[in-house]
Amino acid sequence: MTNDIDVPVLIAGGGAGGLTAALLLARMEIPFLLVDAAPGTSPLPRAHVLNQRAMEILRDVGLADAVYAAGTPAEQMAYSGWYVGLSGDSDSDSNSDSNSDDNERNDSGGSGEGPDHGRRVALLESWGGGGRSPDWLAASPERQANLPQHRLEPLLRARAERLAPPGALRFRHELTALNDDDGAVTASVTNLGTGEAHRVRARYLLGCDGGRTVGPALGVAHRGARDVARMVSFHFSADLSRWARDPEVLIRWLWLPDLGTGGVLVPMGPRRWGPESEEWVFHLHYPADDPRALDDAAVLADLRAALGPAVEGATVRALSRWAVQGALADRFRAGRVLLIGDAAHRHPPTGGLGLTSAMHDAQNVTWKLAAVLRGHADDALLDSYEAERRPVAAAGVRRALASARNQLAITAHFGGGPGRTPAENWRLARRLWGTSPEDRGARRAFLRTVAAQSMEFNELGVEFGYTYETGAVVPDGTPPAHNPDPVRIHQPSARPGHPLPHAWLTDLDGNALPVARLIRPGAFLLIAGEEGREWCEAAEKVAAHTGLPLTAVRIGHLDGDYRDPRSTWTRWRGHGPEGAVLVRPDRFIGWRAPGADRDPHARLTAAMNALLGRSPGAPGVV
């Protein structure tokens, strides 16, 4: 073993989770080493939807504008749509019901080859309607975005290499063994290009490798639904503008009568989006035990049968196979090793919670690592990572599985299946636009099931509104705010454990900014009411005495360091003009005081000790 390396944090895995952790650590000036056996970032599109909290993280590391510029325009990711096929031969569905809705067919992507191929049968507003929904605008200063993983990860890598010292990111370097002793993690790392071996000693290891090496080496097990379904994904180049006509639709869910199964079609850009997209991804479902899914020639024939003449002359850029899973690691922390992303939780793709939750994991754990490594917190603070993130990940896995089940229920309304002839599958599908009383009843039932899919495409409470009930939180004794639909509705609140409510403020010169922009990397922020000067003075004393990264501001409608012109912050803060809240570096509320206190310095010190896992009287805290 040669070339020993000592580093505070070793990151195993250079996917979106590992690169996000690297970026956040670099922003806090915490040295790290990232290693990944792959030659570079993922060449596959895979995940693509980026929720608002993920975009806030990308704003923190200076990448939000680049992602918006490279990704789908807002107006072209406002809806999801359900269709019957895409294109077909002129006689493949020649028995079309003459009473079908021609306007729906012709205005919604009908191909012209077959009278009903490409018929749109349902439309559902998604992801805040491309940023138009008042609820989504009220949740965050960032809007939802869409950028496939093979284009996102190079942006993350380039930015990390710019912010970190040279050599901090090492692809083609494989972690082959590790040992967690009392003082550090020792890892064996091999340069796959030269064969050179390294011994890396790190205070902490972040396992971001999808569960391939780190978790199994420590005996971490995943439990949950395995091999729910087998999927084959085709990344291809083709001009589909003649058939995929709805410019506002991002994801097209296709029922394929000629195959008797369903598929999903998504534009991939890169220069144009919507119907004009140059690249596409098509996901085709196979039963878990179907050997046909393993035969390249067979699945390529299925691609042609599924999408018809639209893919004649298409160039298949990549073909990948993967299993739908919904599993959770039994531990997120094992000694000095903390697991992130797929190494800790594996989601079905429904809801787009996999990649984004990995980024949320990184946001949660990196500020805690920084606090421990700088001596501001005890190692016990890192226990709060699992206490906070594991329940959220478990809920996300359950939600994704529920969304997947409802998608199957939508598909069932088409009738038919692979055991029926294409003609029979077409006949059954036409019930959804027929005019008989029975057909109208079938369509109403179908649309009700589609409406339920708002659990996937309008899950603002799941994506943004989740809370931490235990962990690095000091409860204030108040009950949770009532929320009639925690899946779809985000209820803003400054109760401890809740995400920082969004509010537009103005500085004393009248310049507008969101309250989230007041948070500095790795720093706490105390926000006092307009009459909360004593809390701000206490925060200044705590920061001066301990070296903690802690700043303080007053916010009020008329008075303060920043003004609340719409009284939005005043509405959600949950305290009076003399009260205060303490915001963690990851923009979650850690503590709240309803009003003034006889000894604000002692009260705030006790709150910081509790948040950071420090015992009263520990050196450097009080």
C-alpha positions in Angstrom: 0.0 0.0 0.0 1.6 3.3 -1.1 0.8 7.0 -0.9 -1.1 7.3 2.3 -3.7 10.1 2.2 -5.3 11.7 5.3 -8.5 13.7 4.8 -11.4 14.7 7.0 -14.1 13.3 4.7 -13.9 10.5 2.1 -16.8 10.3 -0.3 -17.3 6.9 -2.0 -19.3 7.5 -5.2 -19.4 10.3 -7.8 -23.1 10.3 -8.7 -25.5 13.1 -7.9 -25.5 12.4 -4.2 -21.7 12.2 -3.8 -21.1 15.2 -6.0 -23.7 17.3 -4.1 -22.0 16.4 -0.9 -18.7 17.4 -2.4 -20.0 20.7 -3.5 -21.6 21.5 -0.1 -18.4 20.5 1.7 -16.3 22.7 -0.6 -18.6 25.6 0.0 -18.0 25.2 3.7 -14.2 24.8 3.1 -14.1 21.2 4.5 -11.4 19.1 2.8 -12.6 15.9 1.2 -11.6 13.2 -1.3 -14.2 11.7 -3.7 -13.4 8.4 -5.4 -15.5 6.5 -8.0 -14.5 3.4 -10.0 -16.3 4.7 -13.1 -14.4 6.7 -15.7 -16.8 9.6 -15.3 -20.3 10.6 -14.5 -23.3 8.5 -15.6 -23.8 8.3 -19.4 -27.5 7.3 -18.9 -30.4 9.8 -18.6 -32.0 8.0 -15.6 -33.5 10.5 -13.2 -34.5 13.9 -14.5 -37.1 15.8 -12.4 -35.5 18.2 -9.8 -37.9 19.4 -7.1 -37.8 22.8 -5.5 -35.7 21.8 -2.5 -33.1 20.2 -4.8 -33.1 23.5 -6.8 -32.5 25.4 -3.6 -29.5 23.3 -3.0 -28.3 23.9 -6.5 -28.7 27.6 -5.9 -26.6 27.3 -2.8 -23.7 25.8 -4.8 -24.0 28.2 -7.7 -25.7 25.9 -10.3 -29.4 26.7 -10.3 -29.2 29.1 -13.3 -27.1 26.7 -15.3 -29.6 23.9 -14.7 -32.6 26.1 -15.6 -30.7 27.2 -18.8 -29.9 23.6 -19.9 -33.2 22.1 -18.8 -36.8 22.0 -19.9 -38.5 25.4 -20.2 -41.1 25.9 -17.5 -44.0 26.0 -20.0 -43.0 22.6 -21.4 -43.2 20.8 -18.1 -46.6 21.9 -17.0 -48.5 18.6 -17.5 -48.4 14.9 -17.7 -50.5 13.2 -20.4 -52.0 9.8 -21.1 -52.3 8.5 -24.6 -53.2 5.4 -26.6 -50.1 4.6 -28.7 -48.0 7.1 -30.5 -48.1 6.2 -34.3 -49.2 3.2 -36.2 -49.9 1.7 -39.7 -52.9 3.1 -41.5 -54.9 -0.1 -41.1 -53.8 -1.1 -37.6 -56.9 0.5 -35.9 -59.1 0.9 -38.9 -62.2 -0.1 -37.0 -62.1 3.1 -35.0 -65.5 4.3 -33.6 -66.8 6.9 -36.0 -68.3 8.8 -33.1 -64.9 9.3 -31.4 -63.9 12.8 -30.4 -62.0 14.1 -33.5 -61.0 17.3 -31.9 -59.4 15.4 -29.0 -57.6 13.2 -31.5 -56.4 15.9 -33.9 -55.5 18.6 -31.4 -53.7 16.2 -29.1 -51.0 14.4 -31.0 -53.0 12.2 -33.5 -50.5 10.8 -36.0 -52.6 10.6 -39.1 -51.4 7.0 -39.9 -54.0 5.4 -37.7 -57.2 7.2 -36.7 -56.6 6.6 -33.0 -52.9 6.2 -32.6 -51.6 9.0 -30.4 -55.1 9.9 -29.0 -54.8 11.8 -25.7 -57.3 10.5 -23.2 -56.2 12.5 -20.1 -54.2 15.5 -19.0 -53.0 16.4 -15.4 -51.3 19.5 -14.3 -47.9 18.6 -12.8 -45.1 20.2 -10.8 -47.0 23.3 -10.1 -48.1 23.8 -13.7 -44.6 24.9 -14.8 -44.3 27.3 -11.9 -47.7 28.9 -12.2 -49.4 27.3 -9.2 -49.7 29.9 -6.3 -49.0 27.1 -3.8 -45.7 26.2 -5.4 -44.7 29.9 -5.8 -45.4 30.3 -2.1 -43.3 27.4 -1.1 -39.9 28.4 -2.5 -38.1 31.1 -4.6 -37.1 28.2 -6.9 -39.3 26.4 -9.4 -39.2 22.8 -10.3 -36.7 21.9 -13.1 -36.1 19.0 -15.4 -32.6 18.0 -16.6 -31.6 14.3 -17.2 -28.9 12.9 -15.0 -26.3 12.5 -17.7 -26.4 16.2 -18.2 -26.8 17.3 -14.6 -23.9 15.3 -13.2 -21.2 16.8 -15.5 -22.4 20.3 -14.3 -22.1 19.1 -10.7 -18.6 17.6 -11.3 -17.3 20.7 -13.1 -18.5 23.0 -10.4 -17.0 20.7 -7.7 -13.7 20.6 -9.5 -13.7 24.4 -9.6 -14.5 24.9 -5.9 -12.3 22.1 -4.5 -8.5 21.8 -4.5 -6.9 19.9 -7.4 -7.1 16.2 -7.1 -10.1 16.2 -4.7 -12.3 14.3 -7.2 -10.8 11.1 -8.5 -12.7 9.0 -11.0 -11.3 5.6 -12.1 -10.4 5.1 -8.4 -12.1 2.2 -6.8 -12.6 1.7 -3.0 -11.9 -2.0 -2.5 -11.9 -2.4 1.3 -12.5 -0.4 4.4 -12.1 -0.6 8.2 -13.7 1.6 10.8 -11.6 1.8 13.9 -12.0 4.0 16.9 -10.4 7.1 15.4 -10.9 7.0 11.7 -12.0 5.0 8.6 -9.2 3.4 6.7 -10.0 2.6 3.1 -8.0 0.9 0.3 -8.3 2.7 -3.0 -6.9 1.6 -6.3 -6.2 3.8 -9.3 -7.7 1.7 -12.1 -5.7 3.5 -14.7 -2.2 2.9 -13.2 -2.9 0.1 -10.7 -1.4 2.3 -7.9 -2.8 1.6 -4.5 -3.6 4.1 -1.8 -4.4 3.9 1.9 -6.9 6.7 2.8 -7.5 7.7 6.4 -10.6 9.7 6.9 -12.4 11.0 10.0 -15.7 10.1 8.2 -16.8 8.3 5.1 -19.9 9.1 3.1 -21.2 6.0 1.3 -22.7 7.4 -1.9 -22.0 4.3 -4.1 -25.6 3.0 -4.5 -25.0 0.3 -1.9 -22.5 -1.6 -4.1 -19.5 -1.7 -1.7 -19.7 0.4 1.4 -22.9 -0.8 3.0 -22.4 -4.5 2.3 -18.9 -4.2 3.8 -20.4 -3.0 7.0 -23.3 -5.5 7.0 -26.0 -3.0 6.2 -29.0 -4.6 4.7 -31.9 -3.2 2.5 -35.4 -4.4 3.3 -38.5 -3.8 1.2 -40.0 -4.6 -2.2 -37.4 -6.0 -4.6 -37.9 -6.6 -8.3 -41.4 -5.2 -8.4 -41.0 -5.0 -12.2 -38.4 -5.2 -14.8 -37.9 -2.1 -17.0 -36.0 -1.6 -20.3 -35.1 1.9 -21.1 -34.2 3.2 -24.6 -32.4 6.4 -25.1 -32.7 7.3 -28.7 -32.5 10.2 -31.2 -35.5 10.8 -33.4 -37.8 13.5 -34.7 -41.2 12.9 -33.0 -42.6 16.3 -33.5 -45.2 15.0 -36.0 -46.7 12.7 -33.3 -45.9 14.1 -29.8 -47.6 17.4 -30.4 -48.5 18.6 -26.9 -45.8 21.1 -26.1 -46.9 21.6 -22.5 -46.6 17.8 -21.7 -43.3 16.5 -20.2 -44.2 12.9 -19.5 -46.3 10.8 -21.8 -47.9 7.7 -20.4 -48.7 5.4 -23.3 -51.1 2.5 -23.5 -49.9 0.3 -26.3 -52.7 -1.9 -27.7 -50.4 -3.5 -30.2 -48.3 -4.9 -27.3 -50.9 -5.0 -24.6 -48.8 -3.1 -22.1 -47.8 0.4 -21.1 -44.8 2.6 -21.7 -43.5 6.0 -20.8 -42.0 8.6 -23.2 -40.0 11.6 -22.0 -38.2 14.3 -24.1 -34.5 14.7 -23.3 -33.5 17.9 -25.2 -30.8 18.9 -25.3 -31.1 22.1 -27.5 -34.9 21.9 -28.0 -37.6 20.5 -25.8 -41.1 19.3 -26.0 -42.2 17.9 -29.4 -39.1 19.3 -31.0 -36.7 17.4 -28.7 -33.8 15.8 -30.5 -33.5 13.0 -28.0 -36.1 10.9 -26.1 -36.2 8.1 -23.5 -38.8 5.4 -23.6 -39.4 3.0 -20.7 -41.0 -0.3 -21.4 -42.4 -2.6 -18.7 -41.8 -6.3 -18.6 -42.8 -8.9 -15.9 -40.0 -9.6 -13.5 -39.6 -13.2 -14.8 -39.9 -12.4 -18.6 -36.7 -13.6 -20.3 -37.6 -11.5 -23.4 -36.4 -8.4 -21.4 -32.8 -9.8 -21.6 -32.8 -10.2 -25.4 -31.5 -7.0 -27.2 -33.1 -8.0 -30.5 -36.4 -8.7 -28.9 -36.7 -5.5 -26.9 -35.7 -3.4 -30.0 -38.5 -5.1 -31.9 -40.8 -4.2 -29.0 -39.7 -0.6 -29.3 -40.7 -0.6 -33.0 -44.0 -2.3 -32.2 -44.7 0.1 -29.4 -44.0 3.4 -31.1 -44.6 2.4 -34.7 -43.5 4.5 -37.7 -42.4 7.3 -35.5 -39.2 5.5 -34.6 -38.2 4.4 -38.2 -34.7 5.6 -38.7 -34.2 6.3 -35.0 -30.7 6.0 -33.5 -30.7 4.1 -30.2 -28.0 5.7 -28.2 -28.2 3.5 -25.1 -30.3 0.5 -23.9 -30.4 -0.2 -20.1 -32.2 -2.6 -17.9 -33.2 -2.0 -14.3 -35.6 -3.3 -11.6 -38.2 -1.3 -9.8 -37.5 -1.4 -6.1 -38.7 0.2 -2.9 -36.2 -0.7 -0.2 -34.7 1.0 2.9 -31.4 0.4 4.6 -31.7 -0.9 8.2 -29.1 1.8 9.2 -28.1 5.1 7.7 -25.1 5.3 10.0 -22.6 2.7 10.9 -19.9 4.1 13.2 -18.0 6.7 11.1 -19.7 5.8 7.9 -22.9 7.6 6.8 -25.0 6.4 3.8 -26.5 8.7 1.2 -29.0 8.2 -1.6 -29.4 4.7 -3.1 -27.0 3.3 -0.6 -29.6 4.2 2.1 -32.9 4.1 0.2 -34.1 2.9 -3.2 -37.2 4.4 -4.7 -39.3 3.5 -7.7 -39.0 6.3 -10.2 -42.5 7.5 -9.7 -42.4 11.0 -8.1 -38.8 11.6 -8.9 -37.8 11.2 -5.3 -34.7 9.1 -5.7 -32.0 11.6 -7.0 -33.6 14.5 -5.2 -33.7 12.8 -1.9 -30.0 11.9 -2.2 -29.4 15.7 -2.6 -31.5 16.3 0.5 -29.5 13.7 2.4 -26.3 15.5 1.4 -27.6 18.8 2.6 -28.6 17.3 5.9 -25.4 15.5 6.7 -22.7 17.9 5.4 -23.5 20.8 7.7 -23.4 18.4 10.7 -20.0 17.0 9.5 -18.7 20.5 9.3 -19.9 21.3 12.8 -18.3 18.2 14.2 -15.0 18.6 12.3 -14.7 22.2 13.5 -15.2 21.2 17.1 -18.5 23.1 17.4 -20.6 19.9 17.9 -20.1 16.5 19.4 -20.0 13.4 17.3 -23.5 12.6 18.7 -24.9 15.3 16.3 -24.3 12.8 13.4 -26.8 10.4 15.0 -29.5 13.0 14.1 -28.8 12.3 10.4 -30.5 8.9 10.6 -33.1 10.1 13.1 -34.2 12.8 10.6 -33.6 11.3 7.2 -34.6 7.7 7.6 -38.3 8.4 8.4 -38.5 10.9 5.5 -36.9 8.4 3.2 -39.3 5.6 4.4 -42.2 7.9 3.7 -40.8 8.7 0.3 -40.4 5.0 -0.6 -44.0 4.4 0.5 -45.3 7.3 -1.6 -43.4 6.2 -4.7 -44.7 2.7 -4.4 -48.3 4.0 -3.9 -47.8 6.2 -7.0 -46.6 3.2 -9.0 -49.6 1.1 -7.9 -52.0 3.9 -9.0 -50.3 4.1 -12.4 -51.0 0.3 -12.7 -54.6 1.0 -11.8 -54.8 3.7 -14.5 -53.4 1.2 -17.0 -56.0 -1.4 -16.0 -58.8 0.9 -17.1 -57.7 0.5 -20.7 -58.6 -3.2 -20.4 -56.8 -5.8 -22.4 -53.3 -7.0 -22.0 -50.5 -9.0 -23.7 -52.8 -12.1 -23.8 -55.3 -10.4 -26.1 -55.1 -9.5 -29.8 -54.3 -6.0 -30.8 -57.8 -5.6 -32.2 -59.3 -6.6 -28.9 -57.0 -4.3 -27.0 -58.1 -1.4 -29.3 -61.8 -2.3 -28.9 -61.5 -2.2 -25.1 -59.4 1.1 -25.1 -62.1 2.8 -27.2 -64.5 2.7 -24.3 -62.6 5.7 -22.9 -63.8 7.9 -25.6 -67.0 6.2 -26.8 -70.4 7.8 -26.4 -72.6 5.0 -25.0 -73.7 5.2 -21.3 -71.4 2.4 -20.5 -68.5 4.1 -22.2 -69.2 7.4 -20.3 -69.1 5.5 -17.0 -65.8 3.8 -18.0 -64.3 7.2 -18.8 -65.5 8.8 -15.5 -63.9 6.0 -13.5 -60.7 6.3 -15.6 -60.4 10.1 -15.1 -61.0 9.7 -11.3 -58.0 7.3 -11.1 -55.9 9.7 -13.2 -56.9 12.6 -10.8 -55.6 10.5 -8.0 -52.1 10.5 -9.6 -51.8 14.0 -8.2 -50.2 12.0 -5.4 -47.2 11.8 -7.8 -47.4 15.0 -9.9 -48.6 17.4 -7.2 -46.9 16.0 -4.1 -45.8 19.4 -2.7 -46.2 18.2 0.9 -44.0 15.2 0.2 -41.3 17.0 -1.8 -41.0 20.2 0.2 -43.2 20.1 3.3 -41.7 17.1 5.2 -40.6 17.8 8.8 -38.2 16.5 11.4 -39.9 15.5 14.6 -36.8 14.2 16.3 -33.1 14.9 15.8 -31.3 18.2 15.9 -34.5 20.0 16.9 -35.6 21.6 20.1 -39.4 21.3 20.4 -41.4 24.3 21.6 -44.4 22.4 22.8 -46.7 23.6 20.1 -48.8 21.1 18.1 -48.2 20.5 14.4 -50.2 22.8 12.1 -53.3 21.1 10.7 -52.8 19.8 7.2 -55.8 18.3 5.5 -53.6 16.6 2.8 -50.0 16.1 3.8 -49.2 14.6 0.4 -50.4 17.4 -1.8 -50.4 20.4 0.5 -47.4 22.1 2.0 -48.4 24.0 5.2 -45.8 26.6 6.0 -44.8 27.0 9.6 -41.8 28.1 11.7 -42.4 25.4 14.2 -39.2 23.6 15.1 -38.5 20.8 12.7 -40.3 22.5 9.8 -38.6 23.9 6.7 -38.0 27.6 6.7 -41.1 29.3 5.3 -40.6 31.2 2.1 -41.1 35.0 2.2 -40.0 37.8 0.0 -38.3 40.5 2.0 -36.8 43.9 1.1 -33.6 45.3 2.5 -33.4 48.9 3.8 -32.7 50.1 0.2 -35.8 48.4 -1.1 -34.1 45.5 -2.9 -36.1 42.3 -2.9 -34.7 39.0 -1.8 -36.1 35.7 -0.4 -35.5 34.9 3.3 -33.7 31.7 2.2 -30.8 33.9 0.8 -30.0 35.1 4.3 -28.5 31.7 5.1 -24.7 31.4 4.7 -23.0 28.0 4.0 -22.7 26.0 7.2 -24.0 28.9 9.3 -27.0 29.2 11.7 -29.3 32.2 11.4 -31.3 33.7 14.2 -34.3 35.6 12.9 -35.9 37.9 15.6 -39.0 39.9 15.4 -39.0 43.6 14.9 -38.6 44.2 18.7 -36.2 41.3 19.3 -32.9 43.2 19.6 -32.0 41.3 22.8 -32.1 38.0 20.9 -29.7 39.4 18.3 -27.3 40.7 20.9 -27.4 37.3 22.6 -26.6 35.6 19.2 -23.6 38.0 18.7 -22.2 37.1 22.2 -22.6 33.3 21.5 -20.9 33.6 18.2 -18.0 35.7 19.6 -17.5 33.5 22.6 -17.6 30.1 20.8 -16.7 30.8 17.2 -19.9 29.3 16.0 -21.0 30.4 12.6 -24.1 32.3 13.8 -25.6 35.5 12.5 -28.7 37.4 13.5 -31.3 39.7 11.9 -34.6 41.3 12.8 -37.5 41.1 10.3 -40.7 43.0 10.7 -43.3 44.7 8.5 -42.1 48.2 9.3 -39.0 47.8 11.4 -35.9 45.5 11.3 -32.8 44.8 9.3 -35.2 43.5 6.6 -38.8 44.3 6.0 -41.7 41.9 5.4 -43.8 43.9 2.9 -46.5 41.3 2.4 -46.5 40.2 6.1 -45.7 36.7 4.8 -43.0 36.0 7.4 -45.1 37.5 10.1 -47.9 35.1 9.2 -45.8 32.0 9.5 -43.2 32.8 12.2 -45.4 31.8 15.1 -44.0 34.2 17.6 -44.6 37.8 18.7 -42.5 40.9 17.8 -40.1 40.1 20.7 -39.6 36.5 19.8 -37.2 34.6 17.5 -36.4 31.5 15.6 -33.1 29.7 15.0 -32.6 28.4 11.5 -30.2 25.6 10.8 -27.7 25.7 7.9 -30.0 23.4 5.9 -32.9 25.9 6.3 -34.9 23.9 8.8 -36.1 25.5 12.0 -34.2 24.3 15.0 -35.6 26.3 17.9 -38.2 29.0 18.5 -38.9 31.5 21.4 -42.4 32.9 21.5 -41.3 36.2 23.1 -38.7 38.0 25.2 -36.7 36.1 27.9 -35.1 37.3 31.1 -31.8 35.8 30.1 -31.7 35.4 26.3 -28.0 34.6 26.2 -28.5 31.6 28.5 -31.6 30.5 26.7 -30.0 30.7 23.3 -26.8 28.9 24.6 -28.9 26.1 25.9 -30.7 25.8 22.6 -27.4 25.7 20.7 -26.1 23.0 23.0 -29.2 20.9 22.5 -29.1 21.3 18.7 -25.4 20.5 18.5 -25.5 17.5 20.8 -23.2 19.3 23.4 -23.4 18.7 27.1 -23.9 21.9 29.2 -20.5 23.2 30.2 -18.6 21.6 27.3 -15.5 23.6 26.2 -16.1 26.1 23.5 -19.9 26.2 24.0 -20.6 28.0 27.3 
